[in-house]
Amino acid sequence: MHPPLYADALLRIWHTADPPGLLLAGQVDLTNQTALVGHLLAVDGAPADVTLDLTEVTFLNFASLHALVAFAESLEPGRRLVVHTRTPAVAQMLRACGWDRPEVPLTLLEEITDD
């Protein structure tokens, strides 16, 4: 794997080309959510949906989740933010932040694990 675009004590962020988006590992909180949003905005230039792989994320604060919903709402018509997660708490928190409103172009793909 290539070196991350961003790394701190809690979070690492990599760019993904196919599909276009980001892969995250670790924890997203107030100390690094600006980096996440900045890298999402950099990916936003792609013509396709933006994919955010959170399968290796163990924590997201509510402010970061709200930022993801706001990012999804800012996408051009016909584009979506596709979020992959295997943590039920992340999926529940995204729903609490309003991602599942019909006007928000955000798709949540939950992976079920046998853990």
Stockholm file with secondary structure:
# STOCKHOLM 1.0

chainA/1-115         MHPPLYADALLRIWHTADPPGLLLAGQVDLTNQTALVGHLLAVDGAPADVTLDLTEVTFLNFASLHALVAFAESLEPGRRLVVHTRTPAVAQMLRACGWDRPEVPLTLLEEITDD
#=GR chainA/1-115 SS CCCCSEECSSEEEEEETTTTEEEEEEEECTTTHHHHHHHHHHHTTSSSCEEEEEEEEEEECHHHHHHHHHHHHHSCTTCCEEEEECCHHHHHHHHHTTTTSTTSCEEEEECCCCC
#=GC SS_cons         CCCCSEECSSEEEEEETTTTEEEEEEEECTTTHHHHHHHHHHHTTSSSCEEEEEEEEEEECHHHHHHHHHHHHHSCTTCCEEEEECCHHHHHHHHHTTTTSTTSCEEEEECCCCC
//
